[in-house]
Amino acid sequence: MQNDLNAALDRLAEHSTDPAATIQVNAYGLNNTGSVSLANTYQDLFSNQSFDNTSGGWSYTHHTINSLQNLNL
């Protein structure tokens, strides 16, 4: 799944109508307990297991939020 996801993001960035603009992916993890170990789990999940933007023109960030109400989408 990781390879498919990253390949799809690479293709999306490659076909962008504005090559100067970087496609940005935001990933959100819920941590309403304040647990440091859960924040570390999200760091591992998003940074080590999900996203690898070394071959494409896109970027990602991950955020840990305390409530779904904190999302400003």
N, C-alpha and C positions, 0 to 999 in steps of 0.2 A: 504494500500500500504506500509506503514512504516513497519508493521509486516512482510509482505512478503519479502521486501527488506532486512531487518535485518536477517531474517531466512535464506535467500539465502546466505548472506555473512557469516553467522555462518557455514552453510554446506560447503561452499567453503573453509573456513579456516580449518574445520575439516578434509577435504579430501586432504589437501595440501600435496604434496610429501616431503616437508621440514617443519616438525613441528616446528623447531626453528625459521623459518622465519614467520613474521607476514604479513598477507594480508593487504595492505594499499589502502584505497580509498581516492581519492582527488576530492573534489567538488569545482567548480568555479562559482562565481557570478560576473556579469558585473556591474561595478559602474563607468561609465565615467563622472559622474556629481560631484564626490567628496562628495556625500551626506552621512552624518553620519547616518541618519535614515535608508538609504538603507543598509549600512553595518550592522546595528543592525537587520534589517529584515533578512539578510542572516545568521547572528548568530543564530537567533531564528529558521529559516527554517532548517538549517543543524544540529545544535546542539540539538534542542529541538523537532523538528518534523520529521526529516528524519533518523538520525543515532542513534542507541543505541547498542554499542558494549560490553555491560556488560556481555553478555553470550557467546561471541565467541572470537576466537583468531585472531582478526583483529583490525585495527585502522583506523582512518580517520582524515583528516585535511580539513579545508575549507579555501579558498583563495578568496579575492576580488581583481579583476583586473580592470584596466582602459581601456583595449583594448584587443580584441581577439588576437592581434599580440603579446601580452605579454605571451601567452601560449607557453611553450617550451616542446611540447609533442614528 
